[in-house]
Amino acid sequence: MIRAVKPIYGYGWTDGFKHIPEPAPFKIKAEELADGTITGHIVSVSDPDLNEAVIEASPRHASRDFHYNCSIRYQDGRVITGYCLIS
């Protein structure tokens, strides 16, 4: 399924060493697991480096309110983390 992702600032995005700007909104081809985790690939984005990156998003709240902790792994192995709104 194709889903829209809007990264939100929250406490900021990081690459594990420093804060980085949150990515622009993008779309993912993903599946939702029974525990609410969403996994898939980025398929539509304005930043070509993110194209085909792997995303894993876990629900931030028990109520599953569309807010997720997001981890994005680039093709070159870099990983960034932050918060996302996934509809």
C-alpha positions as CSV (number, residue, x, y, z in Angstrom):
1,M,0.0,0.0,0.0
2,I,1.2,3.6,-0.7
3,R,1.1,5.9,2.3
4,A,2.0,9.6,2.7
5,V,4.7,10.5,5.3
6,K,5.2,13.9,6.8
7,P,8.3,14.1,8.9
8,I,7.8,16.4,11.9
9,Y,10.4,18.3,13.9
10,G,9.4,17.0,17.4
11,Y,12.7,16.9,19.2
12,G,14.6,17.0,16.0
13,W,16.0,14.6,13.5
14,T,19.4,13.0,14.0
15,D,22.0,10.9,12.2
16,G,23.2,9.6,15.6
17,F,25.8,12.3,15.9
18,K,24.1,15.6,15.3
19,H,20.8,17.2,14.6
20,I,19.8,17.4,11.0
21,P,16.8,19.1,9.2
22,E,13.8,16.8,8.9
23,P,13.3,15.5,5.3
24,A,10.6,16.9,3.0
25,P,7.3,14.9,2.9
26,F,7.4,11.7,0.8
27,K,5.4,8.6,-0.1
28,I,6.2,5.0,0.9
29,K,5.2,1.6,-0.4
30,A,4.8,-0.2,2.9
31,E,3.0,-2.8,4.9
32,E,1.7,-2.5,8.4
33,L,2.5,-5.4,10.8
34,A,0.1,-6.6,13.6
35,D,1.9,-4.6,16.2
36,G,1.4,-1.4,14.2
37,T,4.9,-1.1,12.9
38,I,5.1,0.1,9.3
39,T,8.0,-1.1,7.1
40,G,8.7,-0.4,3.4
41,H,10.6,1.7,0.9
42,I,10.4,5.4,0.0
43,V,9.0,5.7,-3.5
44,S,8.2,9.3,-4.1
45,V,10.4,12.1,-2.7
46,S,11.9,15.4,-3.7
47,D,15.4,14.3,-2.3
48,P,16.9,11.7,-4.8
49,D,19.1,10.4,-2.0
50,L,16.0,9.1,-0.2
51,N,14.6,7.3,-3.2
52,E,14.3,3.6,-2.4
53,A,15.6,4.2,1.2
54,V,14.1,1.7,3.7
55,I,11.8,3.1,6.4
56,E,10.7,1.5,9.6
57,A,8.1,3.3,11.8
58,S,6.8,2.3,15.1
59,P,3.7,3.8,16.8
60,R,4.6,6.5,19.3
61,H,1.4,6.1,21.3
62,A,-0.8,3.1,22.2
63,S,-3.8,4.8,20.6
64,R,-2.1,4.5,17.2
65,D,-2.8,8.2,16.3
66,F,-0.7,8.3,13.1
67,H,2.4,9.6,15.0
68,Y,5.5,7.3,14.6
69,N,9.1,7.0,15.6
70,C,10.8,6.7,12.2
71,S,14.1,5.3,11.1
72,I,15.3,5.8,7.5
73,R,18.2,3.8,6.1
74,Y,19.7,5.2,2.9
75,Q,21.1,3.0,0.1
76,D,24.6,3.9,1.3
77,G,23.9,2.6,4.8
78,R,23.4,6.0,6.6
79,V,20.6,6.0,9.1
80,I,18.5,9.0,10.3
81,T,15.8,9.0,12.9
82,G,13.0,11.3,14.0
83,Y,9.2,11.6,14.2
84,C,6.7,11.2,11.3
85,L,3.0,11.6,10.7
86,I,1.9,8.7,8.5
87,S,-1.6,8.7,6.9
